[in-house]
Amino acid sequence: MLKSTALTALFSMSAIAQAATFNIGTLPVAPLVYTNTTTVSGSFTDIYNFVFPTLGATASGSAVSINISPVLDIDNINVSIFTAANTLVSAGPTGASSVLFDVPLMPGASYYYRVTGLATGQSGGFYSFLASAAPIPEPETYALMLAGLAVVGFMAQRRRRGG
């Protein structure tokens, strides 16, 4: 009896803890976005492996719980970015959703998003994950914009003087 109770507890604990790994490849640059919607049960940790693009950019990611209480529900969802060596780079807030914006990363390096939470709904939980890199404008872009503003200012001043 004790042996069967222990085995039942062991099997139910293994069913509660869930982990999945997804390989994004190179993180897409906005306006392209990586998206994944997944169903989870119990305590979960999902890993999204990616390589950061080789251009000047920052990473953003979000995990949003889609709750339909009491059927589907996730408590304390969190998204974080780690290096391939398991060093925490940045973590979002914990709640019904978790978002990271404009996290600077090394071009060409490997990282992973970690999404954690606890599915408490009768049928588990359901969440959407989105990730992308946002390009950082090059210094030449700012120089061109300033030159354009200078020309507009010069033209406005010339018109005020009457010619």
C-alpha positions as CSV (number, residue, x, y, z in Angstrom):
1,M,0.0,0.0,0.0
2,L,2.8,2.4,1.0
3,K,4.7,1.5,-2.1
4,S,1.8,2.1,-4.5
5,T,1.1,5.5,-2.8
6,A,4.7,6.5,-3.2
7,L,4.6,5.5,-6.9
8,T,1.4,7.4,-7.5
9,A,2.9,10.5,-5.8
10,L,6.0,10.2,-7.9
11,F,4.1,9.9,-11.2
12,S,1.8,12.8,-10.3
13,M,4.8,15.0,-9.4
14,S,6.4,14.2,-12.8
15,A,3.2,15.1,-14.6
16,I,3.0,18.5,-12.7
17,A,6.5,19.7,-13.6
18,Q,6.7,20.4,-17.3
19,A,9.5,21.7,-19.6
20,A,9.7,22.2,-23.3
21,T,12.5,23.5,-25.5
22,F,11.9,25.5,-28.7
23,N,14.6,26.6,-31.1
24,I,14.0,30.0,-32.7
25,G,17.2,30.1,-34.7
26,T,18.3,33.7,-35.4
27,L,16.0,36.1,-33.5
28,P,13.9,37.8,-36.2
29,V,14.3,41.6,-36.6
30,A,11.1,43.7,-36.4
31,P,8.7,44.0,-38.1
32,L,9.1,40.2,-38.1
33,V,8.2,38.5,-34.8
34,Y,8.7,34.9,-33.5
35,T,5.4,33.7,-32.0
36,N,4.4,30.5,-30.2
37,T,1.2,29.6,-28.4
38,T,1.4,26.6,-26.1
39,T,-0.7,24.7,-23.5
40,V,0.9,23.8,-20.2
41,S,0.0,22.0,-17.0
42,G,1.2,22.4,-13.5
43,S,4.5,24.1,-12.8
44,F,6.3,24.7,-16.1
45,T,9.6,26.1,-17.5
46,D,9.8,26.6,-21.3
47,I,13.1,27.4,-23.0
48,Y,13.4,29.4,-26.3
49,N,16.9,29.1,-27.7
50,F,18.1,31.8,-30.1
51,V,21.1,33.5,-31.7
52,F,21.1,37.3,-31.6
53,P,21.3,38.9,-35.0
54,T,24.6,40.4,-36.2
55,L,23.4,43.9,-36.5
56,G,22.9,46.7,-33.9
57,A,19.7,45.8,-32.2
58,T,18.0,45.1,-28.8
59,A,15.9,42.1,-27.8
60,S,12.3,42.2,-26.7
61,G,10.1,39.3,-25.5
62,S,6.7,38.8,-23.9
63,A,4.7,36.0,-22.4
64,V,1.0,36.6,-22.0
65,S,-1.3,34.2,-20.1
66,I,-4.6,33.6,-21.9
67,N,-6.9,33.0,-18.9
68,I,-10.4,31.6,-19.2
69,S,-11.1,30.9,-15.5
70,P,-11.6,28.3,-14.2
71,V,-10.8,26.2,-17.3
72,L,-7.4,27.7,-18.4
73,D,-5.4,29.8,-16.0
74,I,-1.7,30.6,-15.3
75,D,-0.4,32.3,-12.2
76,N,3.0,34.1,-11.9
77,I,4.1,33.9,-15.5
78,N,7.6,35.3,-16.0
79,V,10.0,35.7,-19.0
80,S,13.8,36.1,-18.6
81,I,16.8,36.2,-20.9
82,F,19.9,34.1,-20.1
83,T,23.2,33.6,-21.8
84,A,24.1,30.2,-23.2
85,A,26.2,29.8,-20.0
86,N,23.0,30.2,-17.8
87,T,23.8,33.8,-16.6
88,L,20.7,36.0,-16.1
89,V,20.7,39.0,-18.5
90,S,17.3,40.5,-17.7
91,A,14.0,39.4,-16.1
92,G,10.5,40.8,-16.7
93,P,7.9,41.3,-14.0
94,T,5.9,38.3,-12.7
95,G,2.1,38.3,-13.1
96,A,-0.6,37.5,-15.7
97,S,1.9,38.7,-18.3
98,S,5.6,39.4,-18.4
99,V,7.4,41.7,-20.8
100,L,11.1,42.6,-21.6
101,F,11.9,45.6,-23.8
102,D,15.1,46.8,-25.4
103,V,17.6,44.4,-23.8
104,P,21.1,45.0,-25.4
105,L,22.8,41.7,-26.3
106,M,26.0,40.7,-28.1
107,P,25.6,40.2,-31.9
108,G,26.1,36.6,-33.0
109,A,25.9,35.2,-29.4
110,S,23.6,32.4,-28.2
111,Y,20.9,33.2,-25.6
112,Y,17.6,31.8,-24.4
113,Y,14.3,33.1,-23.1
114,R,13.0,31.2,-20.1
115,V,9.2,31.3,-19.5
116,T,8.0,30.0,-16.1
117,G,4.7,29.9,-14.4
118,L,2.1,27.7,-12.7
119,A,-0.9,26.5,-14.6
120,T,-3.9,26.4,-12.2
121,G,-6.9,25.9,-14.5
122,Q,-8.9,22.7,-14.7
123,S,-7.4,22.1,-18.1
124,G,-4.1,23.6,-17.4
125,G,-3.0,26.9,-18.9
126,F,-2.4,28.6,-22.2
127,Y,0.0,31.3,-23.1
128,S,1.4,33.2,-26.1
129,F,5.1,34.0,-26.4
130,L,6.4,36.7,-28.8
131,A,10.1,37.7,-29.4
132,S,12.0,39.9,-31.8
133,A,15.0,42.2,-32.2
134,A,14.5,45.9,-32.8
135,P,17.2,47.6,-34.9
136,I,19.1,50.5,-33.4
137,P,19.4,53.5,-35.8
138,E,22.9,54.0,-37.2
139,P,24.7,57.3,-36.3
140,E,24.4,58.2,-40.0
141,T,20.6,58.2,-39.7
142,Y,20.8,60.9,-37.0
143,A,23.3,63.0,-39.0
144,L,21.0,62.9,-42.0
145,M,18.0,63.8,-39.9
146,L,19.9,66.8,-38.3
147,A,21.0,68.0,-41.8
148,G,17.4,67.9,-43.0
149,L,16.3,69.9,-40.0
150,A,19.0,72.4,-40.6
151,V,17.9,72.9,-44.2
152,V,14.3,73.3,-43.1
153,G,15.3,75.9,-40.5
154,F,17.4,77.8,-43.1
155,M,14.5,77.8,-45.5
156,A,12.1,79.1,-42.8
157,Q,14.5,81.8,-41.8
158,R,15.0,82.9,-45.4
159,R,11.2,83.2,-46.0
160,R,10.9,85.3,-42.8
161,R,13.4,87.8,-44.1
162,G,11.5,88.0,-47.4
163,G,13.7,86.4,-49.9
